């Protein structure tokens, strides 16, 4: 067994699988967390030695509790699981779509982080990385933005949920500072994943975003906490 242990949610595909693979190459034992056991096991086979499957549905309290009970010690938690079910602005988005989005992208992060805090507190250098999005930035949504033109209110549920995640990142960082836990958010950029229709064909390399997440997972003890970074390491304004 490797001495350092990491857990990545939503790790059976996309950015999450790339994060898990990179952490394995850094010498971590990595829990590849997935809602579906079969998909998780296939991802583990692809990643290879150092990866292990973990069934974890971030929206299911029982699943979260069972997963947490199986993990004694944790050095890195990457809250990567996320969904975007509607591209519509807020007025065109049904309340159920808002509910589903917040259940995964906000409440799921709270449930998982709280459940694994005891394991993280056993680490000498605990790190939490929350995968957010650049379009959740208030500054970028109202002014010059390297990813999209401001003043476009699409994906209302997704972007507002990720904005809430950003605030949680800051609050967790403040709360856990005394325990040495560093908590930061990542803007991965537009990537070739199945998060949205057409992204798989038009997005950038998910591995590039994954490297940004791993950089935050490996922060030294004098590194930042309660901050928002782009995939290339540059700060993102709240």
Order of alpha helices (4+ residues) and beta strands (2+ residues): beta-alpha-beta-alpha-beta-alpha-beta-alpha-alpha-beta-alpha-alpha-beta-alpha-alpha-beta
